[in-house]
């Protein structure tokens, strides 16, 4: 049997899927934690990490190209402001892994879909603290 790799289709057309993920990234930036189905959360993690990387790179070298690329995904000006003023500096010295997907124990009541929280790590009020490895600890001490 041939396996499919890449984007899961989630039962939606590509334009609908892309619009949905743009809305979800904007909501994730505003609220810093959202609840959604597990397949959507796993795909959203890839997109959100790329957007945070653009904000981090903009914070380091002030290249407007990163702002333009992130602006193609994020829908609201207030979310862009928060992305580049708060989230970019927060993750400036983190090498990756800006989001976390945590599966919930109980499925959704109506259709029994597996549900998950997706949240940013290293923030106040997070459900589980981030694991600090030795490389991140050494980078934090070098600052």
Protein Blocks (a to p, Z undefined) as FASTA:
>chain_A
ZZdehjdeklpafklmmmmmmmmmmmmmmnopacddfklmmmmmmmmmmmmmmmmmmmmn
opaklmmmmmmmmmbfklmmmmmmmmmmmmmmggbhjbccdddfbdcfklopacddddde
hiehiabdcdddfklmmmmmmZZ
